[in-house]
Amino acid sequence: MRSVYLPGNWTELWEYLARNPRALLYAGGTDLLLKVRTGKVDPVALICLERIEEMKGVTESADAIRLGACTTLAVLLDHPLLQKHFPVLIKALRELGSPLIRRMGTIGGNICNASPAGDTLPPLYILGAEVELKTGSTLRTLPVSGFIRGPGLTQLQPGEIMSAVVLKKQPDYNISHFEKVGLRKALACSVVSMAAVLTLSPDGIIGKTRLAWGSIGPTIVTSPDVEDLLTGKKLTPEVLQAAAGIIRQELSPLDDLRAEADYRRDVAGNLLLRLADYR
């Protein structure tokens, strides 16, 4: 019989982890419990974090917003601070799963799952998100881009958990875009996704730009070359076509059951062309 522990605070969590160092942790369990049920993983014990109130909620400081790792995706989607400061993340959350999944799934789980198809990851990359990693005696931070090492792989050390995500406020961007392509119109895992934030002047000149693509490599893909090409240019279909050509050349996507590499490469460029709608 597998033991399941339900700590109600930090002290209980560290006690359970000390006694069960090989236990797997979860909050909503939308990914892990499915893997357990299908036999893909067989943990000796489970520790559920959903009762630790210190890991929930959204708090604001002068220059940043802190998201508790166990805050559900539904709470984030409805939160006015995120709607005000991070509309690109809101757009991604709207595309993530079903209302039921969003009520159960958490931001920490979506990141720690480290799936290249994770819908929150492209926005978090371009927003420069950092994750707080905590043990009973230490606290460190890493950029989310350095935290994820590959599919299902993170920088979490034994006895360490992700306690929060920190997002610096982004006052400059006036365009936010997220789009994903899947095999269905809804409730689909991404074949390719793209997140973009940029500043656009009244006369259509592109300023600061950040772009990221999901589901086309082992981790989220960014392209400084594409960002450099766009910066200072007028937002036109011709400029976007040139940028799309660069990202198609840079990508080396893999074939899998959901899509072939060539299709992913074409779609990644085509998603960039959608920015023409903001002219």
BALOBA-1460 file (C-alpha; in Angstrom, 3 decimals):
// residues 279
<rec num="1" residu="m" x="0.000" y="0.000" z="0.000"/>
<rec num="2" residu="r" x="1.432" y="3.363" z="-1.035"/>
<rec num="3" residu="s" x="1.431" y="6.084" z="1.633"/>
<rec num="4" residu="v" x="0.051" y="9.537" z="0.841"/>
<rec num="5" residu="y" x="0.991" y="12.427" z="3.138"/>
<rec num="6" residu="l" x="-0.867" y="15.732" z="3.443"/>
<rec num="7" residu="p" x="1.292" y="18.301" z="5.245"/>
<rec num="8" residu="g" x="-0.488" y="21.427" z="6.400"/>
<rec num="9" residu="n" x="2.593" y="23.635" z="6.794"/>
<rec num="10" residu="w" x="6.301" y="23.872" z="6.040"/>
<rec num="11" residu="t" x="7.356" y="22.055" z="9.209"/>
<rec num="12" residu="e" x="5.244" y="19.010" z="8.447"/>
<rec num="13" residu="l" x="6.453" y="18.981" z="4.830"/>
<rec num="14" residu="w" x="10.134" y="18.873" z="5.813"/>
<rec num="15" residu="e" x="9.397" y="16.128" z="8.358"/>
<rec num="16" residu="y" x="7.616" y="13.994" z="5.756"/>
<rec num="17" residu="l" x="10.396" y="14.559" z="3.209"/>
<rec num="18" residu="a" x="13.071" y="13.618" z="5.739"/>
<rec num="19" residu="r" x="11.280" y="10.337" z="6.445"/>
<rec num="20" residu="n" x="10.414" y="9.691" z="2.785"/>
<rec num="21" residu="p" x="13.246" y="11.124" z="0.637"/>
<rec num="22" residu="r" x="12.076" y="9.199" z="-2.448"/>
<rec num="23" residu="a" x="8.472" y="10.364" z="-2.249"/>
<rec num="24" residu="l" x="7.041" y="12.272" z="-5.207"/>
<rec num="25" residu="l" x="5.386" y="15.627" z="-4.592"/>
<rec num="26" residu="y" x="2.270" y="16.988" z="-6.249"/>
<rec num="27" residu="a" x="-0.447" y="19.610" z="-5.804"/>
<rec num="28" residu="g" x="-3.226" y="19.289" z="-8.377"/>
<rec num="29" residu="g" x="-1.905" y="15.963" z="-9.635"/>
<rec num="30" residu="t" x="-3.295" y="16.416" z="-13.157"/>
<rec num="31" residu="d" x="-0.139" y="14.891" z="-14.675"/>
<rec num="32" residu="l" x="1.418" y="12.811" z="-11.916"/>
<rec num="33" residu="l" x="-1.678" y="10.911" z="-10.810"/>
<rec num="34" residu="l" x="-2.394" y="9.940" z="-14.413"/>
<rec num="35" residu="k" x="1.143" y="8.545" z="-14.700"/>
<rec num="36" residu="v" x="0.673" y="6.627" z="-11.452"/>
<rec num="37" residu="r" x="-2.666" y="5.226" z="-12.596"/>
<rec num="38" residu="t" x="-1.214" y="4.053" z="-15.921"/>
<rec num="39" residu="g" x="1.874" y="2.558" z="-14.312"/>
<rec num="40" residu="k" x="4.364" y="4.958" z="-15.895"/>
<rec num="41" residu="v" x="5.678" y="5.846" z="-12.450"/>
<rec num="42" residu="d" x="5.496" y="3.825" z="-9.238"/>
<rec num="43" residu="p" x="6.451" y="6.073" z="-6.312"/>
<rec num="44" residu="v" x="7.078" y="4.569" z="-2.885"/>
<rec num="45" residu="a" x="5.049" y="7.436" z="-1.378"/>
<rec num="46" residu="l" x="3.262" y="10.624" z="-2.389"/>
<rec num="47" residu="i" x="3.248" y="14.006" z="-0.670"/>
<rec num="48" residu="c" x="0.379" y="16.341" z="-1.555"/>
<rec num="49" residu="l" x="1.107" y="20.061" z="-1.143"/>
<rec num="50" residu="e" x="-2.400" y="21.435" z="-1.608"/>
<rec num="51" residu="r" x="-2.975" y="22.163" z="2.105"/>
<rec num="52" residu="i" x="0.110" y="24.367" z="2.543"/>
<rec num="53" residu="e" x="-1.428" y="27.832" z="2.423"/>
<rec num="54" residu="e" x="1.996" y="29.524" z="2.336"/>
<rec num="55" residu="m" x="2.453" y="28.079" z="-1.164"/>
<rec num="56" residu="k" x="-0.712" y="29.689" z="-2.512"/>
<rec num="57" residu="g" x="-1.734" y="33.156" z="-3.590"/>
<rec num="58" residu="v" x="-0.547" y="36.180" z="-5.532"/>
<rec num="59" residu="t" x="1.334" y="39.004" z="-3.819"/>
<rec num="60" residu="e" x="2.654" y="42.300" z="-5.147"/>
<rec num="61" residu="s" x="5.792" y="44.276" z="-4.372"/>
<rec num="62" residu="a" x="6.991" y="47.539" z="-5.889"/>
<rec num="63" residu="d" x="8.516" y="45.917" z="-8.971"/>
<rec num="64" residu="a" x="7.351" y="42.288" z="-9.028"/>
<rec num="65" residu="i" x="4.460" y="39.862" z="-8.642"/>
<rec num="66" residu="r" x="4.995" y="36.634" z="-6.697"/>
<rec num="67" residu="l" x="2.905" y="33.544" z="-7.499"/>
<rec num="68" residu="g" x="2.776" y="30.775" z="-4.923"/>
<rec num="69" residu="a" x="3.674" y="27.505" z="-6.617"/>
<rec num="70" residu="c" x="0.439" y="25.840" z="-5.504"/>
<rec num="71" residu="t" x="-1.776" y="28.611" z="-6.854"/>
<rec num="72" residu="t" x="-4.193" y="27.078" z="-9.316"/>
<rec num="73" residu="l" x="-4.248" y="28.108" z="-12.938"/>
<rec num="74" residu="a" x="-7.888" y="29.167" z="-12.578"/>
<rec num="75" residu="v" x="-7.009" y="31.592" z="-9.772"/>
<rec num="76" residu="l" x="-4.218" y="33.076" z="-11.870"/>
<rec num="77" residu="l" x="-6.468" y="33.414" z="-14.913"/>
<rec num="78" residu="d" x="-8.972" y="35.486" z="-12.935"/>
<rec num="79" residu="h" x="-6.457" y="37.574" z="-10.983"/>
<rec num="80" residu="p" x="-6.504" y="41.323" z="-11.764"/>
<rec num="81" residu="l" x="-2.768" y="41.774" z="-11.121"/>
<rec num="82" residu="l" x="-1.869" y="39.258" z="-13.814"/>
<rec num="83" residu="q" x="-4.480" y="40.653" z="-16.162"/>
<rec num="84" residu="k" x="-2.950" y="44.109" z="-15.729"/>
<rec num="85" residu="h" x="0.768" y="43.298" z="-15.850"/>
<rec num="86" residu="f" x="1.103" y="40.013" z="-17.776"/>
<rec num="87" residu="p" x="-1.602" y="39.703" z="-20.455"/>
<rec num="88" residu="v" x="0.531" y="37.284" z="-22.484"/>
<rec num="89" residu="l" x="0.398" y="34.809" z="-19.584"/>
<rec num="90" residu="i" x="-3.370" y="35.294" z="-19.293"/>
<rec num="91" residu="k" x="-3.744" y="34.476" z="-22.992"/>
<rec num="92" residu="a" x="-1.783" y="31.253" z="-22.518"/>
<rec num="93" residu="l" x="-3.801" y="30.249" z="-19.445"/>
<rec num="94" residu="r" x="-7.024" y="30.592" z="-21.431"/>
<rec num="95" residu="e" x="-5.690" y="27.960" z="-23.849"/>
<rec num="96" residu="l" x="-4.541" y="25.545" z="-21.167"/>
<rec num="97" residu="g" x="-6.746" y="22.503" z="-20.739"/>
<rec num="98" residu="s" x="-10.355" y="22.643" z="-19.592"/>
<rec num="99" residu="p" x="-11.904" y="24.653" z="-16.738"/>
<rec num="100" residu="l" x="-11.655" y="21.528" z="-14.577"/>
<rec num="101" residu="i" x="-7.948" y="21.098" z="-15.323"/>
<rec num="102" residu="r" x="-7.330" y="24.778" z="-14.569"/>
<rec num="103" residu="r" x="-9.143" y="24.476" z="-11.229"/>
<rec num="104" residu="m" x="-6.894" y="21.573" z="-10.211"/>
<rec num="105" residu="g" x="-3.593" y="22.258" z="-11.975"/>
<rec num="106" residu="t" x="-1.058" y="24.668" z="-10.463"/>
<rec num="107" residu="i" x="1.568" y="26.994" z="-11.870"/>
<rec num="108" residu="g" x="4.301" y="25.108" z="-10.004"/>
<rec num="109" residu="g" x="3.176" y="21.797" z="-11.425"/>
<rec num="110" residu="n" x="3.040" y="23.149" z="-14.970"/>
<rec num="111" residu="i" x="6.634" y="24.352" z="-14.663"/>
<rec num="112" residu="c" x="8.069" y="21.349" z="-12.795"/>
<rec num="113" residu="n" x="6.483" y="18.977" z="-15.293"/>
<rec num="114" residu="a" x="9.027" y="20.526" z="-17.697"/>
<rec num="115" residu="s" x="7.118" y="19.578" z="-20.824"/>
<rec num="116" residu="p" x="8.184" y="21.413" z="-23.997"/>
<rec num="117" residu="a" x="4.442" y="21.645" z="-24.715"/>
<rec num="118" residu="g" x="3.653" y="23.351" z="-21.400"/>
<rec num="119" residu="d" x="1.467" y="26.327" z="-22.293"/>
<rec num="120" residu="t" x="2.723" y="28.639" z="-19.541"/>
<rec num="121" residu="l" x="6.396" y="28.153" z="-20.394"/>
<rec num="122" residu="p" x="6.817" y="30.353" z="-23.515"/>
<rec num="123" residu="p" x="5.218" y="33.348" z="-21.723"/>
<rec num="124" residu="l" x="7.290" y="32.731" z="-18.593"/>
<rec num="125" residu="y" x="10.487" y="32.597" z="-20.658"/>
<rec num="126" residu="i" x="9.872" y="35.915" z="-22.394"/>
<rec num="127" residu="l" x="8.770" y="37.574" z="-19.157"/>
<rec num="128" residu="g" x="12.052" y="36.578" z="-17.499"/>
<rec num="129" residu="a" x="10.317" y="34.606" z="-14.742"/>
<rec num="130" residu="e" x="12.353" y="33.304" z="-11.822"/>
<rec num="131" residu="v" x="11.540" y="30.344" z="-9.592"/>
<rec num="132" residu="e" x="12.161" y="30.126" z="-5.857"/>
<rec num="133" residu="l" x="13.627" y="26.786" z="-4.766"/>
<rec num="134" residu="k" x="13.357" y="25.989" z="-1.077"/>
<rec num="135" residu="t" x="14.547" y="23.408" z="1.442"/>
<rec num="136" residu="g" x="14.108" y="23.405" z="5.195"/>
<rec num="137" residu="s" x="17.192" y="25.625" z="5.564"/>
<rec num="138" residu="t" x="17.950" y="27.223" z="2.184"/>
<rec num="139" residu="l" x="16.310" y="29.384" z="-0.458"/>
<rec num="140" residu="r" x="17.697" y="30.064" z="-3.933"/>
<rec num="141" residu="t" x="16.337" y="31.493" z="-7.172"/>
<rec num="142" residu="l" x="16.896" y="30.534" z="-10.794"/>
<rec num="143" residu="p" x="15.536" y="31.894" z="-14.069"/>
<rec num="144" residu="v" x="12.912" y="29.511" z="-15.375"/>
<rec num="145" residu="s" x="15.002" y="29.166" z="-18.542"/>
<rec num="146" residu="g" x="17.860" y="27.777" z="-16.432"/>
<rec num="147" residu="f" x="15.607" y="25.694" z="-14.186"/>
<rec num="148" residu="i" x="14.321" y="23.442" z="-16.979"/>
<rec num="149" residu="r" x="17.024" y="21.144" z="-18.397"/>
<rec num="150" residu="g" x="14.948" y="19.064" z="-20.814"/>
<rec num="151" residu="p" x="11.692" y="17.097" z="-21.072"/>
<rec num="152" residu="g" x="10.750" y="16.201" z="-17.499"/>
<rec num="153" residu="l" x="14.131" y="17.389" z="-16.193"/>
<rec num="154" residu="t" x="14.714" y="20.305" z="-13.813"/>
<rec num="155" residu="q" x="17.394" y="21.661" z="-11.482"/>
<rec num="156" residu="l" x="15.499" y="20.555" z="-8.371"/>
<rec num="157" residu="q" x="17.842" y="18.891" z="-5.880"/>
<rec num="158" residu="p" x="16.885" y="16.153" z="-3.371"/>
<rec num="159" residu="g" x="14.805" y="17.630" z="-0.580"/>
<rec num="160" residu="e" x="14.100" y="20.811" z="-2.562"/>
<rec num="161" residu="i" x="10.760" y="22.126" z="-3.805"/>
<rec num="162" residu="m" x="9.659" y="25.029" z="-5.942"/>
<rec num="163" residu="s" x="7.903" y="27.421" z="-3.595"/>
<rec num="164" residu="a" x="7.039" y="30.330" z="-5.915"/>
<rec num="165" residu="v" x="7.388" y="32.036" z="-9.286"/>
<rec num="166" residu="v" x="8.465" y="35.684" z="-9.412"/>
<rec num="167" residu="l" x="7.664" y="37.954" z="-12.353"/>
<rec num="168" residu="k" x="9.137" y="41.432" z="-12.738"/>
<rec num="169" residu="k" x="6.568" y="43.999" z="-13.837"/>
<rec num="170" residu="q" x="6.786" y="44.810" z="-17.548"/>
<rec num="171" residu="p" x="5.678" y="48.424" z="-18.096"/>
<rec num="172" residu="d" x="7.014" y="48.847" z="-21.633"/>
<rec num="173" residu="y" x="5.237" y="46.209" z="-23.720"/>
<rec num="174" residu="n" x="2.018" y="47.266" z="-25.414"/>
<rec num="175" residu="i" x="1.487" y="44.138" z="-27.534"/>
<rec num="176" residu="s" x="1.101" y="40.649" z="-26.072"/>
<rec num="177" residu="h" x="0.395" y="37.595" z="-28.182"/>
<rec num="178" residu="f" x="0.042" y="33.863" z="-27.532"/>
<rec num="179" residu="e" x="-1.144" y="31.224" z="-29.933"/>
<rec num="180" residu="k" x="-0.836" y="27.481" z="-30.164"/>
<rec num="181" residu="v" x="-1.597" y="24.935" z="-32.847"/>
<rec num="182" residu="g" x="-2.823" y="21.479" z="-31.862"/>
<rec num="183" residu="l" x="-4.487" y="18.485" z="-33.404"/>
<rec num="184" residu="r" x="-7.876" y="19.710" z="-32.143"/>
<rec num="185" residu="k" x="-9.434" y="23.118" z="-31.673"/>
<rec num="186" residu="a" x="-9.717" y="22.636" z="-27.905"/>
<rec num="187" residu="l" x="-8.165" y="20.587" z="-25.077"/>
<rec num="188" residu="a" x="-5.202" y="19.776" z="-27.308"/>
<rec num="189" residu="c" x="-1.543" y="19.386" z="-26.475"/>
<rec num="190" residu="s" x="0.481" y="21.919" z="-28.450"/>
<rec num="191" residu="v" x="2.111" y="20.895" z="-31.706"/>
<rec num="192" residu="v" x="3.689" y="24.353" z="-31.826"/>
<rec num="193" residu="s" x="3.070" y="27.430" z="-29.687"/>
<rec num="194" residu="m" x="4.456" y="30.956" z="-29.692"/>
<rec num="195" residu="a" x="4.441" y="33.779" z="-27.162"/>
<rec num="196" residu="a" x="5.436" y="37.336" z="-28.025"/>
<rec num="197" residu="v" x="5.666" y="40.665" z="-26.243"/>
<rec num="198" residu="l" x="6.823" y="43.845" z="-27.951"/>
<rec num="199" residu="t" x="6.597" y="47.581" z="-27.912"/>
<rec num="200" residu="l" x="5.131" y="49.241" z="-30.968"/>
<rec num="201" residu="s" x="5.345" y="52.993" z="-31.500"/>
<rec num="202" residu="p" x="2.383" y="55.011" z="-32.845"/>
<rec num="203" residu="d" x="4.001" y="54.971" z="-36.297"/>
<rec num="204" residu="g" x="4.425" y="51.197" z="-36.252"/>
<rec num="205" residu="i" x="8.125" y="50.866" z="-35.345"/>
<rec num="206" residu="i" x="9.006" y="47.774" z="-33.321"/>
<rec num="207" residu="g" x="10.937" y="48.423" z="-30.118"/>
<rec num="208" residu="k" x="11.814" y="45.940" z="-27.404"/>
<rec num="209" residu="t" x="10.823" y="42.415" z="-28.472"/>
<rec num="210" residu="r" x="10.782" y="38.992" z="-26.831"/>
<rec num="211" residu="l" x="9.671" y="35.774" z="-28.547"/>
<rec num="212" residu="a" x="9.537" y="32.116" z="-27.521"/>
<rec num="213" residu="w" x="8.274" y="28.915" z="-29.140"/>
<rec num="214" residu="g" x="7.069" y="25.749" z="-27.429"/>
<rec num="215" residu="s" x="6.757" y="22.126" z="-28.553"/>
<rec num="216" residu="i" x="9.505" y="22.328" z="-31.161"/>
<rec num="217" residu="g" x="12.531" y="21.221" z="-29.150"/>
<rec num="218" residu="p" x="13.505" y="19.576" z="-25.858"/>
<rec num="219" residu="t" x="13.024" y="22.938" z="-24.133"/>
<rec num="220" residu="i" x="11.455" y="26.280" z="-25.023"/>
<rec num="221" residu="v" x="13.161" y="27.932" z="-28.014"/>
<rec num="222" residu="t" x="14.093" y="31.610" z="-28.198"/>
<rec num="223" residu="s" x="15.828" y="33.467" z="-31.031"/>
<rec num="224" residu="p" x="17.926" y="36.556" z="-30.345"/>
<rec num="225" residu="d" x="18.568" y="36.784" z="-34.101"/>
<rec num="226" residu="v" x="14.852" y="37.134" z="-34.857"/>
<rec num="227" residu="e" x="14.407" y="39.654" z="-32.045"/>
<rec num="228" residu="d" x="17.361" y="41.704" z="-33.321"/>
<rec num="229" residu="l" x="16.003" y="41.674" z="-36.866"/>
<rec num="230" residu="l" x="12.609" y="42.977" z="-35.746"/>
<rec num="231" residu="t" x="13.897" y="45.681" z="-33.411"/>
<rec num="232" residu="g" x="13.812" y="49.097" z="-35.058"/>
<rec num="233" residu="k" x="11.871" y="47.893" z="-38.094"/>
<rec num="234" residu="k" x="8.368" y="48.845" z="-39.140"/>
<rec num="235" residu="l" x="5.869" y="46.088" z="-38.451"/>
<rec num="236" residu="t" x="5.065" y="44.896" z="-41.970"/>
<rec num="237" residu="p" x="4.317" y="41.506" z="-43.542"/>
<rec num="238" residu="e" x="7.639" y="41.728" z="-45.388"/>
<rec num="239" residu="v" x="9.650" y="42.183" z="-42.193"/>
<rec num="240" residu="l" x="7.778" y="39.336" z="-40.513"/>
<rec num="241" residu="q" x="8.400" y="37.081" z="-43.534"/>
<rec num="242" residu="a" x="12.119" y="37.728" z="-43.194"/>
<rec num="243" residu="a" x="11.964" y="36.951" z="-39.469"/>
<rec num="244" residu="a" x="9.973" y="33.780" z="-40.146"/>
<rec num="245" residu="g" x="12.673" y="32.643" z="-42.547"/>
<rec num="246" residu="i" x="15.304" y="32.994" z="-39.844"/>
<rec num="247" residu="i" x="13.421" y="30.972" z="-37.233"/>
<rec num="248" residu="r" x="12.691" y="28.221" z="-39.758"/>
<rec num="249" residu="q" x="16.420" y="27.967" z="-40.500"/>
<rec num="250" residu="e" x="17.374" y="27.925" z="-36.833"/>
<rec num="251" residu="l" x="14.960" y="25.215" z="-35.732"/>
<rec num="252" residu="s" x="15.732" y="21.507" z="-35.587"/>
<rec num="253" residu="p" x="12.395" y="20.080" z="-34.425"/>
<rec num="254" residu="l" x="11.857" y="16.361" z="-33.940"/>
<rec num="255" residu="d" x="9.287" y="14.090" z="-35.531"/>
<rec num="256" residu="d" x="6.808" y="12.515" z="-33.137"/>
<rec num="257" residu="l" x="3.299" y="11.088" z="-33.137"/>
<rec num="258" residu="r" x="1.719" y="14.550" z="-33.160"/>
<rec num="259" residu="a" x="3.620" y="16.183" z="-36.024"/>
<rec num="260" residu="e" x="6.534" y="15.891" z="-38.412"/>
<rec num="261" residu="a" x="9.567" y="18.158" z="-38.095"/>
<rec num="262" residu="d" x="8.932" y="20.008" z="-41.361"/>
<rec num="263" residu="y" x="5.367" y="20.818" z="-40.341"/>
<rec num="264" residu="r" x="6.523" y="22.186" z="-36.989"/>
<rec num="265" residu="r" x="9.171" y="24.306" z="-38.712"/>
<rec num="266" residu="d" x="6.602" y="25.813" z="-41.105"/>
<rec num="267" residu="v" x="4.071" y="26.498" z="-38.367"/>
<rec num="268" residu="a" x="6.665" y="28.164" z="-36.126"/>
<rec num="269" residu="g" x="7.328" y="30.682" z="-38.899"/>
<rec num="270" residu="n" x="3.662" y="31.104" z="-39.720"/>
<rec num="271" residu="l" x="2.809" y="31.949" z="-36.119"/>
<rec num="272" residu="l" x="5.247" y="34.832" z="-36.312"/>
<rec num="273" residu="l" x="3.304" y="36.216" z="-39.273"/>
<rec num="274" residu="r" x="0.236" y="36.613" z="-37.017"/>
<rec num="275" residu="l" x="1.882" y="39.686" z="-35.494"/>
<rec num="276" residu="a" x="0.894" y="41.568" z="-38.657"/>
<rec num="277" residu="d" x="-2.627" y="41.734" z="-37.172"/>
<rec num="278" residu="y" x="-1.348" y="44.305" z="-34.641"/>
<rec num="279" residu="r" x="-0.402" y="46.896" z="-37.273"/>
